[in-house]
Amino acid sequence: MTNQIYSVAIDGPAGAGKSTIARQAAKALGFVYVDTGAIYRTIAYAAILSKVDVKDAQMVEALLPQVQITMDWLDGVQQMYLAQENVTGEIRTSEVSSTASIVAAIPAVRQFLLDMQRDVARKRSVIMDGRDIGTVVLPDAAVKIYLFASVEVRAKRRWLEMQHVPFETVLMDVAARDERDMNREIAPLKPAQDAVMLDTSKLDLQQSIDAVVEIIRKKIAL
């Protein structure tokens, strides 16, 4: 492994498998995986603890100066800290997930977290996934990949994880999330102009991981 520091940006819609694929690709390449969703979840968790109405952007913005977020890696797994307390487990609830989707659309929140995300990429080779990594967070990333799959395939993947929820409900939720992410005013979901497009609709998980690793290796000659 070279001492050169590389940044890899992986974007795509909900249910495209970004997190799992990015995590495994980082492990294969010896990079650090940065889960940006976990950072937004931590903001959401802070808002819930403070009983802030996240639909009121001004209230959320007022909370930000009081929020102390840090992250570290334990055995390659990202750990999130809120006021020095490890909240990695606490931020994985459905309430936090739905709240994170709302706070992530607030411009002040995205600006607040921008430097934190960029700072990580300045210090180590990273694979970072999200919805605006290649377009906004790391526009100069050495490799940009846009992972996608049909809405039906993505909904089925989600449904197989849940199963107690009707498939039609999951399908509607995924389609609604797409609509929200692609049409929000700030940093809408879209491929970077120089992103490699990868359709995972007909690929299983391992095939998707292998494809991403191959793209990265070719781009930066690892």
C-alpha positions in Angstrom: 0.0 0.0 0.0 1.4 3.4 -1.0 1.6 6.3 1.5 -0.4 8.4 -0.8 -3.8 9.5 0.6 -6.8 8.8 -1.6 -10.5 9.7 -1.3 -13.3 7.6 -2.8 -16.8 9.0 -3.0 -19.7 6.6 -3.3 -23.2 8.1 -3.9 -26.5 6.7 -4.7 -30.2 6.4 -3.6 -31.5 4.6 -0.5 -31.3 0.8 -0.7 -28.5 0.8 -3.3 -26.3 -1.1 -0.8 -23.8 1.8 -0.5 -22.9 1.3 3.2 -22.3 -2.4 3.0 -20.5 -2.3 -0.3 -18.4 0.7 0.8 -17.5 -0.9 4.1 -16.3 -4.1 2.5 -14.5 -2.4 -0.3 -12.6 -0.2 2.3 -11.7 -3.4 4.2 -10.4 -5.0 1.0 -8.3 -2.0 0.1 -7.1 -1.0 3.6 -9.0 2.3 3.5 -11.1 3.8 6.3 -14.8 3.6 5.7 -16.7 6.8 6.6 -20.4 6.3 7.2 -21.7 9.9 6.7 -25.3 8.7 7.5 -24.1 7.9 11.0 -22.9 11.5 11.4 -26.4 12.8 10.5 -28.0 10.2 12.7 -25.9 11.6 15.6 -27.2 15.1 15.0 -30.8 13.6 14.9 -30.2 11.8 18.1 -29.0 15.0 19.7 -32.1 16.7 18.6 -34.3 13.9 20.0 -32.5 14.1 23.3 -33.0 17.9 23.4 -36.7 17.5 22.4 -36.2 19.8 19.4 -38.8 19.9 16.7 -36.7 18.9 13.7 -39.3 20.2 11.4 -38.4 23.7 12.7 -35.1 24.4 10.9 -34.4 27.4 13.1 -34.6 25.3 16.2 -32.3 22.7 14.8 -29.8 25.4 13.7 -29.9 26.9 17.2 -29.0 23.5 18.7 -25.9 23.0 16.5 -23.4 25.1 18.5 -24.1 22.9 21.6 -23.6 19.6 19.7 -20.2 18.0 20.3 -19.7 15.2 17.7 -16.5 13.2 17.3 -15.8 9.9 15.6 -13.2 7.2 15.9 -12.6 3.7 14.5 -12.4 0.6 16.6 -11.2 -2.5 14.7 -12.1 -0.7 11.5 -15.7 0.1 12.7 -16.7 3.7 12.9 -17.8 4.8 16.4 -19.9 7.9 16.9 -19.5 10.0 20.1 -21.9 12.7 21.3 -20.4 14.8 24.1 -17.8 12.1 24.5 -20.4 9.3 25.0 -20.4 6.5 22.5 -23.8 6.5 20.8 -23.0 4.1 18.0 -25.8 1.7 19.1 -28.3 4.3 20.1 -28.4 6.0 16.6 -29.6 2.9 14.8 -33.3 3.0 15.8 -36.1 3.7 13.3 -36.9 6.9 15.1 -33.4 8.2 14.7 -33.4 7.1 11.0 -36.5 9.0 10.1 -35.4 12.0 12.1 -32.0 12.0 10.3 -33.7 12.2 6.9 -35.4 15.4 8.0 -32.3 17.1 9.6 -30.1 16.1 6.6 -32.2 18.4 4.4 -31.4 21.5 6.6 -28.7 23.6 4.9 -27.2 24.7 8.3 -26.8 21.0 9.4 -25.0 20.1 6.1 -22.7 23.1 6.4 -22.0 22.3 10.1 -20.8 18.8 9.2 -18.9 19.6 6.0 -15.6 20.4 7.6 -15.7 17.3 9.8 -16.2 15.0 6.8 -13.5 16.8 4.7 -11.0 16.7 7.6 -11.2 12.9 7.9 -10.4 12.7 4.1 -7.4 15.0 4.5 -5.8 12.7 7.1 -6.3 9.2 5.7 -7.4 7.2 2.7 -11.2 6.9 2.9 -14.2 5.5 1.2 -17.1 7.8 2.0 -20.7 7.1 1.1 -23.7 9.3 1.0 -25.8 11.3 -1.4 -23.7 14.3 -2.2 -20.1 13.1 -1.5 -18.8 13.3 -5.1 -20.8 16.5 -5.9 -20.3 18.5 -2.7 -18.4 17.0 0.2 -15.4 15.6 -1.8 -15.6 17.1 -5.3 -11.9 16.4 -5.8 -12.1 12.7 -4.8 -9.7 10.5 -6.8 -12.6 8.1 -7.5 -16.3 8.8 -7.7 -18.9 6.0 -8.0 -22.6 6.3 -8.3 -24.3 3.1 -7.2 -27.9 2.6 -8.2 -30.6 -0.1 -8.8 -34.2 0.0 -9.8 -36.7 1.2 -7.2 -38.3 -2.3 -7.1 -35.0 -4.0 -6.5 -34.0 -1.6 -3.8 -37.4 -1.9 -2.1 -37.2 -5.7 -2.2 -33.7 -5.6 -0.5 -35.2 -3.4 2.3 -38.3 -5.6 2.6 -36.2 -8.8 3.0 -34.5 -7.1 5.9 -37.8 -6.1 7.6 -40.5 -8.5 6.3 -43.0 -7.5 9.0 -43.8 -4.5 6.8 -45.9 -5.1 3.6 -43.7 -4.8 0.4 -46.0 -2.1 -1.1 -45.3 0.1 2.0 -41.6 -0.4 1.6 -41.8 0.4 -2.1 -43.7 3.6 -1.4 -41.2 4.6 1.3 -38.2 4.1 -1.0 -39.9 6.0 -3.9 -40.8 8.8 -1.5 -37.2 9.0 -0.2 -35.9 9.1 -3.8 -38.2 12.0 -4.5 -37.2 13.9 -1.4 -33.4 13.3 -1.9 -33.4 14.2 -5.6 -35.5 17.3 -5.3 -34.3 18.9 -2.1 -32.9 22.5 -2.5 -29.5 21.8 -1.1 -27.2 19.1 -2.4 -29.8 17.1 -4.2 -28.9 13.5 -5.0 -27.3 13.2 -8.5 -24.2 11.6 -10.0 -21.1 13.7 -10.2 -20.2 14.5 -13.8 -17.1 12.3 -13.6 -18.7 9.4 -11.6 -18.5 5.8 -12.7 -22.1 4.6 -12.9 -22.7 1.1 -11.4 -26.1 -0.6 -11.7 -26.3 -3.3 -9.0 -29.8 -4.4 -9.9 -28.6 -7.7 -11.3 -25.6 -8.1 -9.0 -25.5 -9.9 -5.7 -23.6 -8.3 -2.8 -20.2 -9.9 -3.4 -20.4 -9.1 -7.1 -21.2 -5.5 -6.2 -18.2 -5.3 -3.8 -15.9 -6.9 -6.3 -17.0 -4.4 -9.0 -16.4 -1.4 -6.8 -13.0 -2.6 -5.7 -12.1 -3.2 -9.4 -13.2 0.3 -10.3 -11.1 1.8 -7.5 -8.0 -0.3 -8.3 -8.1 0.7 -12.0 -8.7 4.4 -11.2 -5.8 4.8 -8.7 -3.6 1.9 -9.9 -3.5 0.0 -6.7 
